[in-house]
Amino acid sequence: MKSIQHFAILISNRVNKKELINRILSQNIYGQLAVFNKSKGVLFSDIAIADFIAKEHRYHTIEITTSEKRQLNTFSSGERRKAFLKYCLAQKPDYIIFDNPFDHLDHQSRIDLGDQLIELSQTISIIQLANRDENMLPFIKEKWYLEDNNFLFSEIKKTPRIKTTTLNSEIPGSLLSFSQDYKSVVKFEDVSVSYNDKVIVKDITWDVKKGEFWQLIGPNGSGKSTILSLITGDNPKAYGQNISIFGKKKGTGESIWDIKSRIGHFSTNIAELFKRNQTVEHMVLSGFFDSIGLYKEPSDLQQHKAEQWLEIIDMTQLKDTYFNRLTLGQQRLVLIVRALVKQPPLLILDEPIEGLDQENSNLVTQLINTLIEKTKITILYVSHTIEKSLEPTNIYELIPSENGSSGQLLL
């Protein structure tokens, strides 16, 4: 390339982002990005990082962080990104595609990465893909909008008009009845967790009562994922601790499936578990059985409830489509509905807005607000950012230190 050029592209969730990236990297793109057709590019994204982690695990190799002699999965999210960016630059590309580079980063990490990209832009071309306009890099002047798979770019001279999204129907009634003979859904008393002499969280005391809407916040590496795993039953370090879930102390006879049956759980990495072809309808129905895929014959009532939830997110027409053929944003919506279909007493939403465009972000926040208003579901919402349209009743913050993260109540 004769000159350094930068492009920021605002992308709707209707766009097949994987196809767009493949076209750019294979030098088969037209329109504004055709200037890169004779150039070497690399992709910086969560998906690319996940692929390297899977490859290192499969072949027991170290490809990215050879100097530290550690596999990539042993680093925190922020450390992985720094190491992977260093690896990308070592390939000496003409340009780098940054796909939602600020996702999963805390406030300070976003500032640090933004400063790093400003410096990087002096020597290499940047193509930024973003789903929300507030995440577009301010130093990039060439801004474009991509609405669908025609891959026709329209120039952004002002913020694109976002379709107003409203729920298509009322929240469906529940098919299941759960015991409510407890006051606290989650209760921690002086809980500490360590790994290999490294303290992750220390003396956590936290009480989540029925019907409350909590947001859990804290910087990268502060222990949010550890806290969630103690609640869901996926972490054996919960046993022997003073932790009660649905009024029962851990280790007093309940099974992990007893706990999971009363929890709806969404996280951005759940989609990685669904490798087999499953239709959208089957994905939603699997939420009744807490299974990775549908292996039981659903009842007529369960099928009817699944259809009602798909109607809410305007995806009824896609019920027979394979889940892995949906766009990333569509997959996120299906997984959120999967977590909701049995209307569990506790709903855990781990960064549900990440990767969604403004239209679908509006739909998800509207859905959460409706659940708070019209159901008795307790919601635990995990995110680095506070959505303007969401008003949690309580906020619990993890504050890291060398001795492990402590917790404090903000609201």
ROFILO-496534 format. One record per residue (C-alpha): x, y, z; residue in one letter. Coordinates in steps of 0.05 Angstrom, whole numbers, plus 5000, padded with zeros to 4 digits. Example, Ala and Ser with C-alpha at 12.3 -4.5 7.8 and 13.67 -1.06 7.14 Angstrom:
ROFILO-496534
524649105156A
527349795143S
end
This chain:
ROFILO-496534
500050005000M
502550694983K
499351035043S
496550885111I
488950875109Q
483950735165H
476750525161F
471550435216A
465450015197I
459050005238L
455849315227I
448749085238S
447748395269N
444448195204R
451248195170V
455147545164N
461447825195K
465547195184K
464247235109E
466047975108L
472647845144I
474247255097N
473047695036R
477648235062I
483347765082L
482747365018S
483548004977Q
476647924947N
473048534972I
470049094930Y
467849804943G
471450244993Q
475849675020L
478449454952A
484749864967V
486849275011F
486148744957N
493648724944K
495748775017S
497148295073K
492448315132G
491347975199V
485247915244L
485148135317F
478847865350S
476347445407D
474746895357I
481946895331A
484646865402I
479846295419A
482145905358D
489445955380F
487645735451I
483945125423A
489844955378K
494845015434E
490544575478H
489444055423R
496743985403Y
499944165470H
503944725438T
505645445453I
505045905393E
503546605418I
507246695484T
513546285470T
518046745510S
513946645573E
513445895560K
506045915578R
499845745538Q
495246315521L
489546055563N
493646155627T
493546915618F
487947405637S
483547695582S
487548345581G
494247975579E
491847535523R
489948135481R
496748465492K
500447815474A
496147685413F
496948395387L
504448315393K
503947665354Y
499748005300C
504848565292L
510448045286A
507147795222Q
508848475191K
501948595161P
500049195119D
493549255159Y
489948955219I
482548825225I
480348985296F
473648635309D
470248965369N
476949075403P
473849375466F
469248795483D
470348475552H
475149025574L
474349445636D
474450205633H
481950305643Q
483649745595S
479350085542R
483050735552I
489850385548D
487950005485L
485250635453G
491850995466D
495650405438Q
491450405374L
492651155364I
500151025367E
499550415322L
495550805270S
501851205254Q
505250605223T
499850105201I
492850135170S
486949965215I
480149685195I
475549715255Q
469149305258L
464249555311A
457049395328N
455550035365R
457450745344D
460050955412E
465650435405N
468250705339M
475350975343L
474951745343P
481451845303F
478651465243I
475351945195K
472951445143E
466651155175K
461850685140W
455550305156Y
453949595133L
446749365142E
446248685108D
449848155068N
449648555003N
456148845031F
454349535004L
457650065048F
454150725062S
458151315088E
456551535159I
455752295161K
451452255223K
449451705270T
445251195231P
437951175250R
436850555292I
430350175285K
426050245346T
425149555376T
419249345418T
417548675448L
412748305403N
408448015459S
407747945534E
412547505574I
410046785568P
407646445631G
412045915664S
410945165655L
414945005717L
413845135790S
419845245834F
419945245910S
420645945938Q
421545776012D
427846196022Y
429446936031K
436346945999S
437646675930V
445246735938V
448846856004K
456446896014F
459546976082E
467047106086D
468446696023V
475646645997S
478446275937V
485646135920S
489245775863Y
496445545872N
497446025931D
494646605891K
488546915925V
483147095875I
477647345921V
478047455996K
472747506051D
466947616003I
460347746039T
454347835994W
446847726001D
442347705940V
434947665958K
428947435918K
426747895862G
432748355864E
436548615803F
444048615817W
449848835773Q
456648525788L
462448965766I
469948965772G
476149035727P
478948465686N
481847925730G
478248145793S
474547475802G
467747585771K
468046915734S
470246575798T
464246855835I
459446615781L
462545915781S
461445865856L
454046025846I
452745565787T
456144965819G
461644915767D
467145065818N
468844525870P
472045055914K
464945255934A
464544655980Y
466944766051G
465445506044Q
459845886077N
455645936014I
448145846009S
444245785944I
436645805945F
436945766021G
441145136024K
448445126046K
453244835995K
455044116011G
448643936049T
446143435999G
444143825937E
446943605870S
449844065817I
443643905774W
439044115831D
442344795828I
442744855752K
435444675745S
433645325780R
438645775744I
438346065674G
445346235651H
447746635592F
455046795577S
458446995512T
462446355509N
456545875516I
455845855440A
462545505436E
459544895471L
454544775415F
458744445361K
453343985331R
448044235284N
441944445324Q
436044845299T
434145495332V
427945175361E
431944595390H
436845075421M
431345435458V
428044785479L
434644525507S
433845055561G
428344645592F
433244065602F
439744455617D
443044045562S
448144215509I
443444035452G
436543715452L
436442975468Y
429542895497K
422842935462E
419643605483P
412343635501S
407344035459D
406944545515L
414544635515Q
414544725440Q
409045245446H
413045625499K
419245605455A
415245905397E
412646455443Q
419746655463W
422046645391L
416347105374E
418747605427I
425547665393I
422447655323D
425847005302M
419846545292T
421446495218Q
428346235235L
426245665281K
428345115233D
434945465215T
441345155241Y
443945565300F
451145575274N
448745915210R
445946515248L
449847165255T
453347265321L
448047765345G
442447275328Q
446046725366Q
446547165428R
439147305427L
437446555420V
442046385478L
438846915522I
431946635507V
434645935520R
436646165590A
429646465601L
425045925572V
423945565639K
423246225676Q
428346035730P
428446355799P
435546615783L
437746895716L
445247025706I
446947465647L
454447515635D
455748095588E
449347985547P
450248635507I
457248475480E
457148365405G
450148635395L
448449225351D
444349805379Q
437749515355E
438748845390N
441949175451S
435449565458N
431448925453L
435548575507V
435249155556T
427749225544Q
427048475557L
430848535623I
426649135645N
420348755629T
422648145669L
424048595729I
417248925723E
412848325709K
416247715739T
419447505805K
425847275773I
432247485809T
437247765759I
444847785766L
447648205709Y
455148215696V
458148765654S
463849265652H
459149815630T
452550065657I
447150125603E
443350785608K
436750415599S
438049925656L
437150095729E
439749545775P
437049585845T
443949395873N
451149405849I
456648965878Y
463849155860E
470048715864L
476349115881I
482848755865P
489148775908S
495348365918E
491747975972N
485747815929G
479448205910S
474948475964S
467648675953G
463649285966Q
456349485958L
455350105915L
447750135915L
end
